[in-house]
Amino acid sequence: MKIFLISFIFNSIAIIPSFSCPLHQKQALLHFKSTLTSVINTTSYRFLELKSWNPSSDCCLWERVNCNGTKTVTELHLDGLVVPLPADIDPTPVFSSVLAPLFQISSLKKLDIISPTIQCMGRSPEMDSFSTLQTHISTRGANILNGSVSVEVGKLVNLKSLILGANYLSGKIPEEIGNLTELTEFSLQNNKFVGGIPSSVVNLKKLEILDLYMNCLSMQIPTTIGTLPSLTTLVLSQNQFTGPVLSSMRNLSKLELLRLDYNKLSGEIPTWLFDITTLDLLHIGDSGLNWNNEAKIVPRCNLRRISIPSCNMSGQIPEWISTQNNMYWLDLSNNTLEGTFPDFLAEGKLEIINLSQNNLNGLIPARLFEKNYFSGEIPTSISEANNLEYLDLSNNGLSLVNLPVWGDKLETLDLSYNKFSGNIPVNFPKGIKFLYLGGNRFCGNLPWNLSKLINLQYLDIHENNIQGHLDDILPQIPTPEALILRNNLFKGYILTSISNLSSLHILDISYNNLTGIIPQEITNLPKMVQLMQMTTPYPKFYNIRSVSYYIYPSDLIVNWKQYLRGLPIRNNIKAYSLLDLSHNSIRGEIPSSLGNLKALKLLSISHNKISGHIPVSLGELKNIESLDLSQNEISGLIPQSLLKLNQLAVLNFSNNKLTGKIPVGGQMDTMNVGFENNPGLCGMQIHVTCPEDIPPLKGGDVNEDEKESWFLWEGTWVGFLIGFFSSILIMSYFLDFLRLFKI
């Protein structure tokens, strides 16, 4: 009986389910926590300390941990675990080995490591480390995993999603990816993969999302793509794919989103794309493909987003676009469209229209601008949006400046082109990076508390009535990268301390009342001396339907190549160095050290009172594209060194006192304007022959002249002798005549 009772008790214990996660899984998680804690500087980061992760409790009850019914760990959600303070500083590198303890959890099916969490630096973990994962791997975000994807990935035959975006992974996509027949989402976007798409993708019959955006992939798009019956999202943009759009892709009957833009494809944009009834978003411009202007398109789809720039589309804006009544985005830029702005574009749900760089004419319908014209003040309720990061209220009729208390996360605020007046507010959030106040009626001085905006990088206050001394203003802004102060009432000098603005690469202080000279110290601005490359994107990264989307700050409105236009932040803005001092009362000479600013793409000192000569050193501005010295008192010769400016597209030296011959060669030969009102200039560019270019008389012509001269003198002497002797003979006959008649 006792033996039976003992046996019953043990058997009962055996069938009672565990009430706590396995000890080895708990230890693995605690090991991960301690490793991560040891490498994170908590004074610069907000680190979610995972207080619930303690040895005395059940790990299935811990935050970010999910278990199944048998109390084993199946999911880990580590997104947002580590956040920099402030949010713009570079994350502390954490080697990928920090994840090693997690791979001891054999029941793990889902692992999320999404930005801005752990920045895993070093080689990516071998895929056999992931072999226990069954459903989901995601390391999308600001990770820096490098190396390649191991062929061991083929062992994850039960994996349903593999997301390794926004890393530094390289090499080829392994053929073994075709073993993952359960895969529904595959994303390698924003890496450095090369080669082609493996033909084995034909096996991924359950694949719904394929995102290979922004890599270095090449070769033709394989025909096997068209055999994936479940595909809803296909993103191949910003690669180097070649060849045509294969007809097999017309079989993608569930396709909703297609992006082929920014590739090296060839041939025509197939009209059958518009027969895919499920298609919702189409980006196919800037891809190398050409639009068939003779095609008769009757769309069977109802697109919300159409982007077909740079594809040789001509004629009028296609009428079939009017049938897309859900469209909110239309980009037909950089084509050769002509005619007027169609009425149907002013109707419907359109929010973004880009028709730039075409040949359109006529008037834009007024009702296009009736959709969004807010007035009055910004509602204080907006301050309740604590997570607000980007706010654009530009181009409205807002006038009152009682700004609400902004949330700490607001980084971009665009209030430009409204009717704001009075003094500039002082309650901007401390974390603001991009501040646009241009095109308003602000007056008075800049607020002193700008010095507290330690993250402020881009300040645009152009076209207001702001006043004060420039030497009082510049020190207020701690670390600016771009200052657009154009068209205000600033006065004073450009201080020598301007060289302390070590991050400044765009400075526009044109159309003010500045005096004094151009200080030598302006040539010590490091970001104007050495060309920069942007290593991390400015935009905020979002992911919608597993496709990358970015929110960019507004364009900077600058005088670029003699026209006011928006310089987009998204186009590697850090590679642009601009210096515009035009339309002031600056005197003195151009410092020869200005040639040190080798990163400059634009230099304008026009409409000032500059005198002296053009320094030879300006020939060292090897990246300059626009050089404007017009409307000054500059004299002397145009230096030959300017022939080295191979990037020069715009040159204006007009209305000065220049003399001599315009240099010949290189870009200078293409400049036929920009030399007006310099009476002493000459050269083939302005069709004025220089004295030194008047050809000397040819040798043969000289001999002929000499012969002609000799002939004339010889004739004169002969004529003289003949006349002399003729006179004597005539006199002799005359005397004989007198004697004959005895006269």
Phi, psi and omega in degrees: 000316180296319180297318178298318180296315178298317179298320180297318180297314180296319178296323179294318178298323183296327184265352176285125181294153180292144179255013179209153179294156180302144183301319183294330177288319177299316180296322178297317179294319179294324177296317177300314181299314182293323179295315180294318180299325184289338183254355181264129175275101187289349176281338180252356185227149166267109183251117176292108194289355179054052184299333180287346179278086178227152187297340187271359183239167180285124184293342176290345178263359181287151175295146178071011178238131174240140179239163175268189184292341180264016175063037172245146185289126179240337183221142173230127180244099185256012181293139179068021183289325181231124181232127180295150174233113356288174192290349186262359181281156181289137180294154175289129180297134176234118183295146186300343179296345178297337180276349187307318181301332183291335184282358175277353181270096190292341181268000185294127180246335185223131180223118178249125173227083190249144180309149356264065186267244185273129177266097186277111182257140180116186182294148177292145178301142178302143186294340176291341172294332180271004191298340179280340182288139185242332188241327193204129169232126177221120171235031181296138174134209188272045176273160178233051172289132176237186186092201184239171175271121184292152175296345178297347178302334181294348179279347184273060191292343180262001185294134180258334177215137178229110185234108182237036186286161175057051173233195176244034180289147184218191182083193181265155173285121186293144176300333182297350178299335180292349177284344185274068188290347177269358186294130175248337179223129180224113184228123174237022187301147176061057173227205182229036181292146180237179180081201182249182174281124183300140181295341182292352178298345178302337181279348187272066187291342179264000185293127179253327184232122174236111185236106179242025183306138171057069171227200177239033182289147184221199182069182181278154174290124185293146179297337182296340176303324183286358180256013181264096191291340184264359188294123176250335184227121178230112182237109180238014187290159179057054172227204180229037179295145181240177177082182183275173170279114188289142184295340180297338181290346179290349178277356181283079190286349179252006186295127179249327186227123180229123176230115177239010186292156178059062173224196180234042180288169181221163180094193183265155171288117185291136181287340180293347175303326184278002175265353178281103191296335183274351187297131187239327184223126183228115173241108185224004180278172181054035185245355186095348180278153180247146179277136176274101185288349179265353186289141175259108187254127172237092188297139172261353178261170176230090188283140172264336184221122182234123178227106182226058178278159170054054180224021177062035175283128183232180183077201180277163177301125187305136182293332183297339179298332181294342179279350182272079190282356175257005186291130175241351184223126177221123178229108176238030186291161173057046172238199178237039179294148180221180183092194184261169178286118184289146181297327186295341177283343179272000181246178175079209190252014184300130177248327182231124177231124177234105178240023184295159177057052171230194180240036181287155179217183179086192184264149173271131181304133183297328183292347176298332184261005180271356185285332189210097179215077180289148177224178181081217183249162177288127183296138180293340181296342180295339179292345179284348178278082188295335183263010182296126181247332187222125179224119181240108177244024185289161175057051174230199179241028180295140186229327183275144189247026174280082186289143177289172175280116187279154175288160184293340186269355182294120182249330182234125178228119181242107177247018186291154176055058169236208179235032178295142179220180181078195181287152176293135180300164182244359188255040174289148181294146184294336182272007185296136178248319184240117183233117183243115181234012186292159175069036177238203181234029178298147179219185182078192181270162172295140182295142183296334187282005173302333180295342179276347181275077190289345180260359185295121182249320185234117179239120181236109180234029184298155173058057171228197177237038182282138185232184181119171180276133180301325181290347173268339188272310187303320180294345182287336187258110193296305188225061182285147171257330178217131177235115177250097184249017186300145170060058173229204183239029180292147177222181181100194185254164168273112186290152175294338180286001178300336180294347178286346181278078192290344181259356187287125175230355174226118179227117178235104178239031181287164177056053174227198182240040183284147179232193180082202184242170172279113185287147177303328186295341179295341181275006178256008179290111191298327183280353172260350180272317184241129181298133181256156171235139181280121183264335177230143185288142174290327190291156171281135184267130174229158179227116180238124183055039176061025175240137185288134173228146182232141173255117183256146171298162181296161178294151170271123180276112182229163175275091185256113178057046173075013175224140175285124180207165180277128175263107188290133177301327187291337184269061175050057187302331182290346178275358180255121175242120185231140177225111183236109179248016189290163175057054173226200177235042181284136182246189176084193183255164175286121180299135179296334180289354178300338177293349177288341185279066188290346180273351184299133171257338178221132174225120178226121173233027184292164176054052173231203179235039182288138179234190180083197184256165173282120182296142176299331184295343178296343175291352178270358179281072193292343180257004185293134177247336181221121182231116185232110176244018188291165175056054175224201180236037184282137183234181177087194185273156169278119187294144177296338182298339180292347177295344180278355183277082187285344181265358188296126178242330181231128179224130179220108176245015188294160175057055173227202180236036183288152181224170174087190186272134175290129182304147183246133178127158177058217182293338183296334181290340181268355184268101178252004173227166179100007180241007186298153175057043166234084190303337183272358181275151174212164179148163183294336181296328181247011176060037174240118183285131178280149180305321182288348179264359176288118186293140175291161179296139181288154182303314180299321180295323179296317180297318179297321178296318180297319179297317181297319179296317179297319181297320180295315180293320179297319179297323180296314180295316179300315180298321180297315181294317179298316180297320181297309181291327177297321180295318179297317182296317180297319180296323179295314177298324182293320179293319177298322179297320180293318179294326182296317181264008177051046178273000000 
